[in-house]
Amino acid sequence: MIKTCLFIMLLLPRLVSAEWVLEQTGDGHGVSSKTAQQHRLVVAGRPDNIQFLLILAIKGQVTAEPQPIVFRVDTDAGLNTQIEPLQLRPHGMVYRIVLSEEQKDNIIHRMIAGLTLQIKLGKTAVAKQRLDFSLIGFTAAFSDLMIVNDVGRLDPDWLHEQGRDRELACYYSSVLTVKALQARRRGRSFRQAIDTLPITGLALIDDRRADIVTQVYKLPVGQVPHFPMMEKYNMFKRCMSGS
């Protein structure tokens, strides 16, 4: 169950400028994006218990009844479902988007490959309104959500204090490998690819920047993923397993 503390965290103003941001709390994690009108879409939880939440920036009286919506990624036919009210907060009303496990899995895959997401509202306080969300940055944020669910928290200082240096090293390794793959797909030279890799501050990883790029540039063309960010979580898991 998504706890009240998570709702409160998700409703706080964000200082991060991004289409999608990773939210970390003691009670759960999620990724979120918002419209220009401050309505927010949140994907929260673990792979076996993903929740889609819609936070409408509503003021005044709101209905406590489920409401119909149409959920659409890019130009697909759209999914007719409904939202159920969960909690009224000072910054808006929190709704759960009703989806089956199969529908959630299908939507996540389409969001990863998609560009835009639309939610058409029915009889709500923002009646007949269509909410538009960009999917830029969703794949990166969702990959980090999967990783943070495994490690508990994506905070270098915290991981180091907890003696979780392997998790930290594997996370940074996946970040740099994705960067190197993206550089190769963009036609960058070997030296340019190395220059694009950020300095992590972790000597174990920073000393291997050239090795990481070498491994990437040795891959046969057919093995270079079209969307490297989609492989980030799998890279992390392989690193943790030692494979």
C-alpha positions in Angstrom: 0.0 0.0 0.0 1.2 3.5 -0.8 1.4 5.2 2.6 0.3 8.7 3.5 3.9 9.9 4.0 4.6 9.1 0.4 1.6 11.2 -0.7 2.8 14.1 1.3 6.3 13.9 -0.2 4.9 13.7 -3.7 2.9 16.8 -3.2 5.8 19.0 -2.0 7.1 21.6 -4.4 10.1 20.3 -6.4 13.4 22.2 -6.9 14.5 19.8 -9.6 14.0 21.0 -13.2 13.1 17.9 -15.2 10.3 16.3 -17.1 10.3 13.3 -14.7 12.0 13.1 -11.3 12.7 10.3 -8.9 11.1 10.7 -5.4 12.6 8.9 -2.5 10.9 8.6 0.9 11.3 6.2 3.9 7.9 4.6 3.0 8.3 4.2 -0.7 9.6 5.6 -4.0 8.2 6.8 -7.2 8.7 9.0 -10.3 6.6 11.9 -11.2 5.9 14.6 -13.7 3.6 17.6 -13.8 1.7 19.7 -16.3 1.9 23.5 -16.5 -1.3 23.6 -14.4 0.5 21.6 -11.6 -1.5 18.4 -12.1 0.8 15.5 -11.4 1.2 11.9 -12.6 3.0 9.5 -10.3 4.3 6.0 -10.9 5.2 4.5 -7.6 6.0 1.2 -5.9 7.9 -1.9 -6.7 7.7 -4.0 -9.9 5.2 -6.4 -8.2 3.1 -3.6 -6.9 3.2 -0.6 -9.2 0.6 2.1 -8.6 -0.4 4.9 -11.0 -1.5 8.0 -9.1 -3.0 11.2 -10.4 -2.8 14.3 -8.3 -5.2 17.1 -9.5 -4.5 20.6 -8.3 -8.1 21.2 -7.3 -9.3 23.9 -5.0 -12.7 23.9 -3.3 -15.2 21.1 -3.2 -14.4 17.9 -5.0 -16.3 14.7 -5.7 -15.5 11.6 -3.7 -16.8 9.3 -6.4 -14.8 7.4 -9.0 -14.6 9.2 -12.3 -14.0 8.0 -15.9 -10.8 8.8 -17.7 -9.2 7.9 -21.0 -5.5 7.1 -20.7 -3.5 7.4 -24.0 0.2 7.1 -24.9 1.1 8.9 -28.1 -1.5 8.2 -30.7 -2.9 4.8 -29.5 -6.6 4.2 -29.2 -6.6 5.0 -25.6 -7.6 3.0 -22.5 -11.0 3.7 -20.9 -10.7 3.3 -17.1 -11.4 5.4 -14.0 -9.8 7.2 -11.1 -10.6 6.5 -7.5 -10.1 9.2 -4.8 -7.7 8.4 -2.1 -6.8 11.5 -0.2 -7.4 15.3 -0.2 -4.2 17.2 0.4 -3.6 21.0 0.6 -2.0 20.9 -2.9 -4.6 18.7 -4.5 -6.7 15.6 -4.6 -4.9 12.2 -4.9 -6.5 9.6 -7.1 -5.5 6.1 -7.9 -5.8 5.2 -11.6 -7.6 1.8 -11.8 -5.5 -0.6 -13.9 -5.0 -4.4 -14.0 -1.5 -5.8 -13.6 -1.4 -6.6 -17.3 -2.5 -3.1 -18.2 0.2 -1.5 -15.9 2.9 -3.6 -17.5 1.7 -2.7 -21.0 1.5 1.0 -20.2 5.0 1.1 -18.7 6.4 -0.5 -21.8 4.6 2.0 -24.0 5.7 4.9 -21.8 9.3 3.8 -22.1 9.0 3.8 -25.9 6.7 6.8 -26.1 6.9 10.6 -26.4 3.7 11.9 -24.9 1.0 10.8 -22.5 -2.6 12.2 -22.3 -5.3 11.7 -19.7 -8.7 12.9 -20.7 -10.8 13.5 -17.6 -14.6 13.0 -17.3 -16.8 14.5 -14.6 -14.2 15.9 -12.3 -13.7 19.3 -10.8 -11.6 20.0 -13.9 -14.3 18.7 -16.2 -13.6 17.8 -19.8 -9.9 18.7 -19.4 -7.1 16.9 -21.1 -3.8 16.6 -19.2 -0.7 16.4 -21.3 2.6 14.9 -20.0 5.8 14.7 -21.8 7.6 11.3 -21.5 11.0 12.9 -21.9 13.1 11.5 -19.1 10.7 8.9 -18.0 12.9 5.9 -19.0 15.9 7.3 -17.0 13.7 8.1 -13.9 12.0 4.7 -14.1 15.3 2.9 -14.4 16.5 4.6 -11.3 13.2 3.7 -9.5 13.9 0.0 -10.2 17.4 0.4 -8.9 16.4 2.3 -5.8 13.8 -0.4 -5.0 16.7 -2.9 -5.0 19.2 -0.9 -2.9 16.8 1.1 -0.7 18.1 4.6 -1.5 20.1 6.2 -4.3 22.4 8.5 -2.2 26.2 8.0 -2.6 27.0 9.2 1.0 24.3 6.9 2.5 25.3 3.9 0.5 29.0 4.4 1.5 28.0 4.8 5.2 26.0 1.6 5.0 29.0 -0.3 3.5 27.1 -0.7 0.2 30.0 0.2 -2.0 29.2 -2.6 -4.4 25.8 -1.2 -5.1 27.3 2.3 -5.5 29.9 1.0 -7.9 27.4 -1.0 -10.0 25.1 2.0 -10.2 27.8 4.3 -11.4 29.1 1.6 -13.8 25.6 1.4 -15.4 25.4 5.2 -15.6 28.7 5.4 -17.4 28.0 2.5 -19.7 24.7 4.1 -20.8 26.6 7.3 -21.5 29.2 5.5 -23.6 26.6 3.6 -25.5 24.7 6.9 -26.3 28.0 8.5 -27.4 28.6 5.6 -29.8 25.2 5.7 -31.2 25.7 9.4 -31.9 28.8 8.7 -33.9 31.3 10.1 -31.3 34.9 9.1 -31.4 36.5 6.9 -28.7 38.1 10.0 -27.1 34.9 12.1 -27.4 33.0 9.2 -25.7 35.5 9.2 -22.7 35.1 13.0 -22.4 31.3 12.7 -22.2 31.5 10.4 -19.1 31.0 12.3 -15.8 33.5 12.1 -13.0 31.7 10.2 -10.2 34.2 10.8 -7.4 34.5 7.0 -6.9 38.1 6.1 -7.9 37.1 2.4 -8.5 34.9 3.7 -11.3 36.7 6.8 -12.5 39.8 4.8 -13.1 37.9 2.5 -15.4 36.3 5.1 -17.6 38.5 4.2 -20.6 37.9 0.5 -20.0 34.1 1.1 -20.0 34.3 2.9 -23.3 36.6 0.3 -24.8 34.1 -2.5 -23.9 31.3 -0.5 -25.5 33.2 0.3 -28.7 34.2 -3.4 -29.1 30.6 -4.5 -29.3 29.4 -5.6 -32.7 27.1 -3.0 -34.3 24.2 -5.3 -34.0 24.6 -5.6 -30.2 24.6 -1.9 -29.5 21.1 -1.2 -28.1 19.0 1.4 -29.9 17.9 2.9 -26.6 20.7 2.4 -24.1 18.8 3.9 -21.2 16.3 1.0 -21.4 19.1 -1.4 -20.5 20.4 0.5 -17.4 18.5 -1.6 -14.8 19.6 -4.8 -16.5 23.2 -3.6 -16.5 22.9 -2.9 -12.8 21.6 -6.3 -12.1 24.3 -8.0 -14.1 26.9 -6.1 -12.3 25.5 -7.0 -8.9 25.4 -10.7 -9.9 29.0 -10.5 -11.0 28.1 -11.5 -14.6 
